[in-house]
Amino acid sequence: MEDRNRLRAQKHRTAAAAHRVAAQRHMLMATMVETGAAFREWHDAMTAGDARDVATHPDLAEWNVQMDAFYGSA
C-alpha cells in the first residue's frame, strides 16, 4: 500500500516538473514574440529616420557623393 502511494506521489512530482518545463517554454516564446515586436519598431524608426534625412537634406547630390565615399560606389 505504501509503495503504491509513493509511486503515485512520484508520478505527481514528475507531472509537476513537466508543467514547469512547459511553463518555461511558454515564457521563452512570449519573450521571443516581444523581441520580434521590438525589432519591428526599431526597423520602423530607422526607416522613418532615413526617409526624414533624405527629405530634409538640402543637396541630395552632395549627399550621394558622401554615401558613395562611405559605402563605396557600386
RAVENZI-V57228 format. One record per residue. RES is the residue in three letters. PHI is phi in degrees with one decimal (* if undefined). PSI is psi in whole degrees, -180 to 180 (NA if undefined). D_CENTER is the distance of its C-alpha to the mean C-alpha in Angstrom with 1 decimal. Layout:
# RAVENZI-V57228
RES_PHI_PSI_D_CENTER, RES_PHI_PSI_D_CENTER
This chain:
# RAVENZI-V57228
MET_*_-46_51.7, GLU_-66.2_-36_49.8, ASP_-62.9_-39_48.1, ARG_-65.3_-41_46.9, ASN_-66.0_-40_45.5, ARG_-64.1_-41_43.8, LEU_-64.1_-43_42.3, ARG_-62.3_-42_41.1, ALA_-63.7_-40_39.5, GLN_-65.7_-38_37.8, LYS_-61.6_-40_36.4, HIS_-68.4_-38_35.0, ARG_-64.1_-41_33.4, THR_-64.1_-43_31.8, ALA_-64.2_-40_30.5, ALA_-63.4_-40_29.1, ALA_-63.9_-40_27.3, ALA_-63.7_-38_25.8, HIS_-66.5_-37_24.6, ARG_-65.0_-40_23.0, VAL_-63.2_-45_21.1, ALA_-63.1_-39_20.1, ALA_-64.1_-42_19.0, GLN_-65.9_-37_16.8, ARG_-63.1_-42_15.3, HIS_-65.7_-38_14.6, MET_-63.6_-41_13.1, LEU_-63.0_-44_10.6, MET_-63.6_-40_9.8, ALA_-62.4_-41_9.6, THR_-64.9_-39_7.2, MET_-65.9_-39_4.8, VAL_-64.7_-44_6.1, GLU_-63.8_-39_5.9, THR_-65.1_-42_2.5, GLY_-61.1_-42_3.4, ALA_-64.9_-39_6.5, ALA_-65.4_-39_6.4, PHE_-64.7_-38_6.0, ARG_-64.0_-42_8.7, GLU_-62.5_-43_10.6, TRP_-62.2_-45_10.8, HIS_-61.8_-44_11.9, ASP_-61.9_-41_14.4, ALA_-66.1_-41_15.7, MET_-65.6_-42_16.3, THR_-64.2_-43_18.0, ALA_-63.8_-40_20.1, GLY_-63.5_-43_21.1, ASP_-63.1_-44_22.2, ALA_-63.0_-39_24.2, ARG_-65.4_-41_25.7, ASP_-61.7_-44_26.7, VAL_-65.9_-43_28.4, ALA_-67.6_-30_30.1, THR_-100.6_-2_31.5, HIS_-71.7_131_32.6, PRO_-71.1_-28_36.4, ASP_-138.2_98_37.1, LEU_-67.8_-28_34.7, ALA_-64.4_-44_37.0, GLU_-63.8_-39_36.7, TRP_-64.3_-40_32.9, ASN_-61.5_-40_33.0, VAL_-63.2_-43_35.2, GLN_-62.5_-44_32.8, MET_-67.1_-39_29.8, ASP_-64.2_-38_32.1, ALA_-67.2_-37_33.1, PHE_-75.9_-48_29.5, TYR_-92.8_-17_28.0, GLY_88.8_137_31.4, SER_-76.3_147_33.2, ALA_-86.2_NA_32.5
